[in-house]
Amino acid sequence: MSEWWKSKKEVLRRKKRDDGRFYIVDFMIELLIYIPELLFLPIRLIILLGRAISKVIIHIFDLV
């Protein structure tokens, strides 16, 4: 009985994995994950570039 149950569970697992369909729930979850990333990425890049440029300018004035 236990061997039959294990083989049945394995077949069901393979079916779930090999289905390959993209459900609307998957799309909504990915959308909820990527929207904040896409919104905050440009802001973070601007802040990091601003810091880097200010450090370079400060370093140039320290040399002079």
PyMOL Python script that loads the backbone (N, CA, C, O; Angstrom):
from pymol import cmd

cmd.read_pdbstr("""\
ATOM      1  N   MET A   1       0.822  -1.194   0.000  1.00  0.00           N
ATOM      2  CA  MET A   1       0.000   0.000   0.000  1.00  0.00           C
ATOM      3  C   MET A   1       0.862   1.252   0.000  1.00  0.00           C
ATOM      4  O   MET A   1       0.570   2.207  -0.719  1.00  0.00           O
ATOM      5  N   SER A   2       1.924   1.256   0.801  1.00  0.00           N
ATOM      6  CA  SER A   2       2.739   2.460   0.880  1.00  0.00           C
ATOM      7  C   SER A   2       3.500   2.703  -0.431  1.00  0.00           C
ATOM      8  O   SER A   2       3.699   3.852  -0.825  1.00  0.00           O
ATOM      9  N   GLU A   3       3.921   1.635  -1.100  1.00  0.00           N
ATOM     10  CA  GLU A   3       4.604   1.825  -2.382  1.00  0.00           C
ATOM     11  C   GLU A   3       3.649   2.399  -3.419  1.00  0.00           C
ATOM     12  O   GLU A   3       4.026   3.264  -4.210  1.00  0.00           O
ATOM     13  N   TRP A   4       2.407   1.912  -3.411  1.00  0.00           N
ATOM     14  CA  TRP A   4       1.417   2.442  -4.337  1.00  0.00           C
ATOM     15  C   TRP A   4       1.180   3.922  -4.053  1.00  0.00           C
ATOM     16  O   TRP A   4       1.085   4.726  -4.980  1.00  0.00           O
ATOM     17  N   TRP A   5       1.085   4.281  -2.778  1.00  0.00           N
ATOM     18  CA  TRP A   5       0.846   5.674  -2.397  1.00  0.00           C
ATOM     19  C   TRP A   5       2.014   6.573  -2.802  1.00  0.00           C
ATOM     20  O   TRP A   5       1.808   7.691  -3.272  1.00  0.00           O
ATOM     21  N   LYS A   6       3.224   6.086  -2.621  1.00  0.00           N
ATOM     22  CA  LYS A   6       4.402   6.866  -3.014  1.00  0.00           C
ATOM     23  C   LYS A   6       4.436   7.082  -4.521  1.00  0.00           C
ATOM     24  O   LYS A   6       4.744   8.178  -4.989  1.00  0.00           O
ATOM     25  N   SER A   7       4.119   6.031  -5.280  1.00  0.00           N
ATOM     26  CA  SER A   7       4.131   6.190  -6.735  1.00  0.00           C
ATOM     27  C   SER A   7       3.014   7.137  -7.179  1.00  0.00           C
ATOM     28  O   SER A   7       3.197   7.902  -8.125  1.00  0.00           O
ATOM     29  N   LYS A   8       1.890   7.095  -6.524  1.00  0.00           N
ATOM     30  CA  LYS A   8       0.784   7.997  -6.851  1.00  0.00           C
ATOM     31  C   LYS A   8       1.177   9.451  -6.565  1.00  0.00           C
ATOM     32  O   LYS A   8       0.900  10.339  -7.370  1.00  0.00           O
ATOM     33  N   LYS A   9       1.815   9.688  -5.432  1.00  0.00           N
ATOM     34  CA  LYS A   9       2.252  11.038  -5.086  1.00  0.00           C
ATOM     35  C   LYS A   9       3.299  11.535  -6.074  1.00  0.00           C
ATOM     36  O   LYS A   9       3.290  12.708  -6.449  1.00  0.00           O
ATOM     37  N   GLU A  10       4.189  10.667  -6.494  1.00  0.00           N
ATOM     38  CA  GLU A  10       5.225  11.056  -7.456  1.00  0.00           C
ATOM     39  C   GLU A  10       4.607  11.428  -8.797  1.00  0.00           C
ATOM     40  O   GLU A  10       5.036  12.394  -9.429  1.00  0.00           O
ATOM     41  N   VAL A  11       3.614  10.680  -9.234  1.00  0.00           N
ATOM     42  CA  VAL A  11       2.944  10.991 -10.497  1.00  0.00           C
ATOM     43  C   VAL A  11       2.248  12.338 -10.393  1.00  0.00           C
ATOM     44  O   VAL A  11       2.309  13.132 -11.331  1.00  0.00           O
ATOM     45  N   LEU A  12       1.589  12.614  -9.276  1.00  0.00           N
ATOM     46  CA  LEU A  12       0.914  13.897  -9.104  1.00  0.00           C
ATOM     47  C   LEU A  12       1.913  15.044  -9.059  1.00  0.00           C
ATOM     48  O   LEU A  12       1.652  16.111  -9.614  1.00  0.00           O
ATOM     49  N   ARG A  13       3.037  14.841  -8.414  1.00  0.00           N
ATOM     50  CA  ARG A  13       4.064  15.880  -8.363  1.00  0.00           C
ATOM     51  C   ARG A  13       4.598  16.185  -9.754  1.00  0.00           C
ATOM     52  O   ARG A  13       4.796  17.345 -10.114  1.00  0.00           O
ATOM     53  N   ARG A  14       4.831  15.125 -10.537  1.00  0.00           N
ATOM     54  CA  ARG A  14       5.314  15.328 -11.899  1.00  0.00           C
ATOM     55  C   ARG A  14       4.291  16.081 -12.737  1.00  0.00           C
ATOM     56  O   ARG A  14       4.650  16.931 -13.551  1.00  0.00           O
ATOM     57  N   LYS A  15       3.029  15.770 -12.538  1.00  0.00           N
ATOM     58  CA  LYS A  15       1.978  16.462 -13.277  1.00  0.00           C
ATOM     59  C   LYS A  15       1.975  17.949 -12.950  1.00  0.00           C
ATOM     60  O   LYS A  15       1.838  18.785 -13.843  1.00  0.00           O
ATOM     61  N   LYS A  16       2.123  18.273 -11.685  1.00  0.00           N
ATOM     62  CA  LYS A  16       2.132  19.678 -11.280  1.00  0.00           C
ATOM     63  C   LYS A  16       3.351  20.397 -11.850  1.00  0.00           C
ATOM     64  O   LYS A  16       3.233  21.524 -12.332  1.00  0.00           O
ATOM     65  N   ARG A  17       4.501  19.771 -11.803  1.00  0.00           N
ATOM     66  CA  ARG A  17       5.729  20.391 -12.283  1.00  0.00           C
ATOM     67  C   ARG A  17       5.762  20.503 -13.802  1.00  0.00           C
ATOM     68  O   ARG A  17       6.199  21.522 -14.336  1.00  0.00           O
ATOM     69  N   ASP A  18       5.312  19.485 -14.492  1.00  0.00           N
ATOM     70  CA  ASP A  18       5.415  19.436 -15.943  1.00  0.00           C
ATOM     71  C   ASP A  18       4.229  20.089 -16.645  1.00  0.00           C
ATOM     72  O   ASP A  18       4.152  20.090 -17.874  1.00  0.00           O
ATOM     73  N   ASP A  19       3.316  20.638 -15.870  1.00  0.00           N
ATOM     74  CA  ASP A  19       2.140  21.250 -16.475  1.00  0.00           C
ATOM     75  C   ASP A  19       2.549  22.424 -17.356  1.00  0.00           C
ATOM     76  O   ASP A  19       2.078  22.539 -18.488  1.00  0.00           O
ATOM     77  N   GLY A  20       3.416  23.294 -16.853  1.00  0.00           N
ATOM     78  CA  GLY A  20       3.979  24.363 -17.641  1.00  0.00           C
ATOM     79  C   GLY A  20       3.038  25.522 -17.919  1.00  0.00           C
ATOM     80  O   GLY A  20       3.403  26.448 -18.645  1.00  0.00           O
ATOM     81  N   ARG A  21       1.848  25.493 -17.365  1.00  0.00           N
ATOM     82  CA  ARG A  21       0.916  26.585 -17.620  1.00  0.00           C
ATOM     83  C   ARG A  21       1.224  27.753 -16.707  1.00  0.00           C
ATOM     84  O   ARG A  21       1.763  27.585 -15.613  1.00  0.00           O
ATOM     85  N   PHE A  22       0.878  28.918 -17.166  1.00  0.00           N
ATOM     86  CA  PHE A  22       1.112  30.143 -16.417  1.00  0.00           C
ATOM     87  C   PHE A  22      -0.250  30.668 -15.982  1.00  0.00           C
ATOM     88  O   PHE A  22      -1.018  31.181 -16.796  1.00  0.00           O
ATOM     89  N   TYR A  23      -0.537  30.538 -14.712  1.00  0.00           N
ATOM     90  CA  TYR A  23      -1.843  30.910 -14.203  1.00  0.00           C
ATOM     91  C   TYR A  23      -1.917  32.408 -13.935  1.00  0.00           C
ATOM     92  O   TYR A  23      -0.890  33.069 -13.782  1.00  0.00           O
ATOM     93  N   ILE A  24      -3.128  32.937 -13.878  1.00  0.00           N
ATOM     94  CA  ILE A  24      -3.329  34.363 -13.629  1.00  0.00           C
ATOM     95  C   ILE A  24      -2.826  34.736 -12.236  1.00  0.00           C
ATOM     96  O   ILE A  24      -2.371  35.860 -12.021  1.00  0.00           O
ATOM     97  N   VAL A  25      -2.905  33.808 -11.297  1.00  0.00           N
ATOM     98  CA  VAL A  25      -2.409  34.070  -9.944  1.00  0.00           C
ATOM     99  C   VAL A  25      -0.893  34.254  -9.980  1.00  0.00           C
ATOM    100  O   VAL A  25      -0.356  35.120  -9.289  1.00  0.00           O
ATOM    101  N   ASP A  26      -0.210  33.452 -10.774  1.00  0.00           N
ATOM    102  CA  ASP A  26       1.232  33.599 -10.917  1.00  0.00           C
ATOM    103  C   ASP A  26       1.579  34.963 -11.494  1.00  0.00           C
ATOM    104  O   ASP A  26       2.522  35.618 -11.051  1.00  0.00           O
ATOM    105  N   PHE A  27       0.804  35.381 -12.488  1.00  0.00           N
ATOM    106  CA  PHE A  27       1.036  36.687 -13.096  1.00  0.00           C
ATOM    107  C   PHE A  27       0.828  37.808 -12.085  1.00  0.00           C
ATOM    108  O   PHE A  27       1.621  38.749 -12.030  1.00  0.00           O
ATOM    109  N   MET A  28      -0.221  37.716 -11.295  1.00  0.00           N
ATOM    110  CA  MET A  28      -0.515  38.764 -10.305  1.00  0.00           C
ATOM    111  C   MET A  28       0.580  38.830  -9.240  1.00  0.00           C
ATOM    112  O   MET A  28       0.961  39.920  -8.814  1.00  0.00           O
ATOM    113  N   ILE A  29       1.079  37.698  -8.816  1.00  0.00           N
ATOM    114  CA  ILE A  29       2.143  37.671  -7.808  1.00  0.00           C
ATOM    115  C   ILE A  29       3.414  38.282  -8.377  1.00  0.00           C
ATOM    116  O   ILE A  29       4.071  39.079  -7.707  1.00  0.00           O
ATOM    117  N   GLU A  30       3.770  37.917  -9.611  1.00  0.00           N
ATOM    118  CA  GLU A  30       4.966  38.499 -10.222  1.00  0.00           C
ATOM    119  C   GLU A  30       4.810  39.997 -10.424  1.00  0.00           C
ATOM    120  O   GLU A  30       5.763  40.756 -10.247  1.00  0.00           O
ATOM    121  N   LEU A  31       3.619  40.417 -10.790  1.00  0.00           N
ATOM    122  CA  LEU A  31       3.355  41.841 -10.972  1.00  0.00           C
ATOM    123  C   LEU A  31       3.501  42.592  -9.654  1.00  0.00           C
ATOM    124  O   LEU A  31       4.078  43.678  -9.618  1.00  0.00           O
ATOM    125  N   LEU A  32       2.984  42.021  -8.578  1.00  0.00           N
ATOM    126  CA  LEU A  32       3.101  42.655  -7.265  1.00  0.00           C
ATOM    127  C   LEU A  32       4.545  42.718  -6.788  1.00  0.00           C
ATOM    128  O   LEU A  32       4.906  43.609  -6.021  1.00  0.00           O
ATOM    129  N   ILE A  33       5.366  41.785  -7.232  1.00  0.00           N
ATOM    130  CA  ILE A  33       6.777  41.791  -6.850  1.00  0.00           C
ATOM    131  C   ILE A  33       7.560  42.791  -7.683  1.00  0.00           C
ATOM    132  O   ILE A  33       8.411  43.502  -7.149  1.00  0.00           O
ATOM    133  N   TYR A  34       7.289  42.862  -8.996  1.00  0.00           N
ATOM    134  CA  TYR A  34       8.110  43.678  -9.887  1.00  0.00           C
ATOM    135  C   TYR A  34       7.740  45.150  -9.905  1.00  0.00           C
ATOM    136  O   TYR A  34       8.600  45.978 -10.203  1.00  0.00           O
ATOM    137  N   ILE A  35       6.507  45.514  -9.600  1.00  0.00           N
ATOM    138  CA  ILE A  35       6.121  46.929  -9.628  1.00  0.00           C
ATOM    139  C   ILE A  35       6.948  47.757  -8.649  1.00  0.00           C
ATOM    140  O   ILE A  35       7.486  48.786  -9.059  1.00  0.00           O
ATOM    141  N   PRO A  36       7.081  47.374  -7.393  1.00  0.00           N
ATOM    142  CA  PRO A  36       7.922  48.184  -6.497  1.00  0.00           C
ATOM    143  C   PRO A  36       9.380  48.227  -6.945  1.00  0.00           C
ATOM    144  O   PRO A  36      10.047  49.251  -6.797  1.00  0.00           O
ATOM    145  N   GLU A  37       9.872  47.123  -7.489  1.00  0.00           N
ATOM    146  CA  GLU A  37      11.255  47.112  -7.957  1.00  0.00           C
ATOM    147  C   GLU A  37      11.442  48.104  -9.095  1.00  0.00           C
ATOM    148  O   GLU A  37      12.428  48.840  -9.118  1.00  0.00           O
ATOM    149  N   LEU A  38      10.520  48.130 -10.027  1.00  0.00           N
ATOM    150  CA  LEU A  38      10.635  49.041 -11.158  1.00  0.00           C
ATOM    151  C   LEU A  38      10.450  50.494 -10.745  1.00  0.00           C
ATOM    152  O   LEU A  38      11.003  51.392 -11.380  1.00  0.00           O
ATOM    153  N   LEU A  39       9.681  50.736  -9.694  1.00  0.00           N
ATOM    154  CA  LEU A  39       9.480  52.109  -9.232  1.00  0.00           C
ATOM    155  C   LEU A  39      10.689  52.627  -8.463  1.00  0.00           C
ATOM    156  O   LEU A  39      11.082  53.782  -8.627  1.00  0.00           O
ATOM    157  N   PHE A  40      11.277  51.785  -7.630  1.00  0.00           N
ATOM    158  CA  PHE A  40      12.352  52.243  -6.761  1.00  0.00           C
ATOM    159  C   PHE A  40      13.732  52.160  -7.385  1.00  0.00           C
ATOM    160  O   PHE A  40      14.656  52.819  -6.908  1.00  0.00           O
ATOM    161  N   LEU A  41      13.901  51.375  -8.431  1.00  0.00           N
ATOM    162  CA  LEU A  41      15.209  51.241  -9.053  1.00  0.00           C
ATOM    163  C   LEU A  41      15.742  52.567  -9.592  1.00  0.00           C
ATOM    164  O   LEU A  41      16.895  52.897  -9.314  1.00  0.00           O
ATOM    165  N   PRO A  42      14.969  53.341 -10.342  1.00  0.00           N
ATOM    166  CA  PRO A  42      15.508  54.617 -10.818  1.00  0.00           C
ATOM    167  C   PRO A  42      15.844  55.578  -9.679  1.00  0.00           C
ATOM    168  O   PRO A  42      16.830  56.311  -9.749  1.00  0.00           O
ATOM    169  N   ILE A  43      15.030  55.573  -8.641  1.00  0.00           N
ATOM    170  CA  ILE A  43      15.292  56.454  -7.496  1.00  0.00           C
ATOM    171  C   ILE A  43      16.600  56.054  -6.825  1.00  0.00           C
ATOM    172  O   ILE A  43      17.411  56.916  -6.488  1.00  0.00           O
ATOM    173  N   ARG A  44      16.809  54.760  -6.630  1.00  0.00           N
ATOM    174  CA  ARG A  44      18.059  54.302  -6.014  1.00  0.00           C
ATOM    175  C   ARG A  44      19.259  54.632  -6.883  1.00  0.00           C
ATOM    176  O   ARG A  44      20.308  55.023  -6.372  1.00  0.00           O
ATOM    177  N   LEU A  45      19.115  54.478  -8.189  1.00  0.00           N
ATOM    178  CA  LEU A  45      20.227  54.797  -9.087  1.00  0.00           C
ATOM    179  C   LEU A  45      20.572  56.278  -9.033  1.00  0.00           C
ATOM    180  O   LEU A  45      21.749  56.639  -9.025  1.00  0.00           O
ATOM    181  N   ILE A  46      19.566  57.133  -8.998  1.00  0.00           N
ATOM    182  CA  ILE A  46      19.820  58.576  -8.912  1.00  0.00           C
ATOM    183  C   ILE A  46      20.520  58.919  -7.612  1.00  0.00           C
ATOM    184  O   ILE A  46      21.458  59.716  -7.606  1.00  0.00           O
ATOM    185  N   ILE A  47      20.082  58.334  -6.516  1.00  0.00           N
ATOM    186  CA  ILE A  47      20.714  58.599  -5.222  1.00  0.00           C
ATOM    187  C   ILE A  47      22.164  58.121  -5.222  1.00  0.00           C
ATOM    188  O   ILE A  47      23.052  58.838  -4.762  1.00  0.00           O
ATOM    189  N   LEU A  48      22.408  56.914  -5.736  1.00  0.00           N
ATOM    190  CA  LEU A  48      23.779  56.397  -5.756  1.00  0.00           C
ATOM    191  C   LEU A  48      24.683  57.222  -6.666  1.00  0.00           C
ATOM    192  O   LEU A  48      25.835  57.486  -6.321  1.00  0.00           O
ATOM    193  N   LEU A  49      24.173  57.631  -7.823  1.00  0.00           N
ATOM    194  CA  LEU A  49      24.972  58.471  -8.711  1.00  0.00           C
ATOM    195  C   LEU A  49      25.251  59.827  -8.085  1.00  0.00           C
ATOM    196  O   LEU A  49      26.350  60.364  -8.222  1.00  0.00           O
ATOM    197  N   GLY A  50      24.263  60.379  -7.401  1.00  0.00           N
ATOM    198  CA  GLY A  50      24.464  61.656  -6.710  1.00  0.00           C
ATOM    199  C   GLY A  50      25.540  61.561  -5.643  1.00  0.00           C
ATOM    200  O   GLY A  50      26.377  62.455  -5.518  1.00  0.00           O
ATOM    201  N   ARG A  51      25.520  60.490  -4.880  1.00  0.00           N
ATOM    202  CA  ARG A  51      26.548  60.294  -3.848  1.00  0.00           C
ATOM    203  C   ARG A  51      27.931  60.149  -4.477  1.00  0.00           C
ATOM    204  O   ARG A  51      28.905  60.741  -4.011  1.00  0.00           O
ATOM    205  N   ALA A  52      28.001  59.355  -5.539  1.00  0.00           N
ATOM    206  CA  ALA A  52      29.303  59.124  -6.179  1.00  0.00           C
ATOM    207  C   ALA A  52      29.851  60.417  -6.775  1.00  0.00           C
ATOM    208  O   ALA A  52      31.035  60.714  -6.619  1.00  0.00           O
ATOM    209  N   ILE A  53      29.018  61.178  -7.447  1.00  0.00           N
ATOM    210  CA  ILE A  53      29.467  62.434  -8.053  1.00  0.00           C
ATOM    211  C   ILE A  53      29.884  63.426  -6.978  1.00  0.00           C
ATOM    212  O   ILE A  53      30.879  64.131  -7.140  1.00  0.00           O
ATOM    213  N   SER A  54      29.126  63.490  -5.872  1.00  0.00           N
ATOM    214  CA  SER A  54      29.508  64.420  -4.799  1.00  0.00           C
ATOM    215  C   SER A  54      30.839  64.019  -4.166  1.00  0.00           C
ATOM    216  O   SER A  54      31.638  64.888  -3.814  1.00  0.00           O
ATOM    217  N   LYS A  55      31.087  62.731  -4.016  1.00  0.00           N
ATOM    218  CA  LYS A  55      32.365  62.291  -3.448  1.00  0.00           C
ATOM    219  C   LYS A  55      33.525  62.629  -4.382  1.00  0.00           C
ATOM    220  O   LYS A  55      34.600  63.019  -3.926  1.00  0.00           O
ATOM    221  N   VAL A  56      33.309  62.479  -5.678  1.00  0.00           N
ATOM    222  CA  VAL A  56      34.357  62.821  -6.640  1.00  0.00           C
ATOM    223  C   VAL A  56      34.650  64.315  -6.589  1.00  0.00           C
ATOM    224  O   VAL A  56      35.812  64.720  -6.593  1.00  0.00           O
ATOM    225  N   ILE A  57      33.615  65.126  -6.542  1.00  0.00           N
ATOM    226  CA  ILE A  57      33.809  66.582  -6.495  1.00  0.00           C
ATOM    227  C   ILE A  57      34.520  66.992  -5.209  1.00  0.00           C
ATOM    228  O   ILE A  57      35.422  67.829  -5.242  1.00  0.00           O
ATOM    229  N   ILE A  58      34.124  66.416  -4.080  1.00  0.00           N
ATOM    230  CA  ILE A  58      34.778  66.709  -2.809  1.00  0.00           C
ATOM    231  C   ILE A  58      36.241  66.290  -2.866  1.00  0.00           C
ATOM    232  O   ILE A  58      37.113  67.013  -2.386  1.00  0.00           O
ATOM    233  N   HIS A  59      36.510  65.137  -3.445  1.00  0.00           N
ATOM    234  CA  HIS A  59      37.892  64.654  -3.545  1.00  0.00           C
ATOM    235  C   HIS A  59      38.729  65.579  -4.431  1.00  0.00           C
ATOM    236  O   HIS A  59      39.896  65.830  -4.135  1.00  0.00           O
ATOM    237  N   ILE A  60      38.144  66.081  -5.507  1.00  0.00           N
ATOM    238  CA  ILE A  60      38.869  67.009  -6.398  1.00  0.00           C
ATOM    239  C   ILE A  60      39.205  68.288  -5.642  1.00  0.00           C
ATOM    240  O   ILE A  60      40.324  68.789  -5.756  1.00  0.00           O
ATOM    241  N   PHE A  61      38.261  68.827  -4.872  1.00  0.00           N
ATOM    242  CA  PHE A  61      38.522  70.049  -4.133  1.00  0.00           C
ATOM    243  C   PHE A  61      39.501  69.846  -2.983  1.00  0.00           C
ATOM    244  O   PHE A  61      40.188  70.788  -2.589  1.00  0.00           O
ATOM    245  N   ASP A  62      39.577  68.639  -2.440  1.00  0.00           N
ATOM    246  CA  ASP A  62      40.555  68.347  -1.403  1.00  0.00           C
ATOM    247  C   ASP A  62      41.968  68.353  -1.982  1.00  0.00           C
ATOM    248  O   ASP A  62      42.919  68.734  -1.299  1.00  0.00           O
ATOM    249  N   LEU A  63      42.103  67.944  -3.207  1.00  0.00           N
ATOM    250  CA  LEU A  63      43.423  67.927  -3.841  1.00  0.00           C
ATOM    251  C   LEU A  63      43.928  69.319  -4.172  1.00  0.00           C
ATOM    252  O   LEU A  63      45.135  69.559  -4.182  1.00  0.00           O
ATOM    253  N   VAL A  64      43.008  70.240  -4.444  1.00  0.00           N
ATOM    254  CA  VAL A  64      43.401  71.582  -4.861  1.00  0.00           C
ATOM    255  C   VAL A  64      43.752  72.419  -3.694  1.00  0.00           C
ATOM    256  O   VAL A  64      44.109  73.586  -3.856  1.00  0.00           O
TER     257      VAL A  64
END
""", "prot")
cmd.dss("prot")
cmd.show_as("cartoon", "prot")
cmd.util.cbc("prot")
cmd.orient("prot")
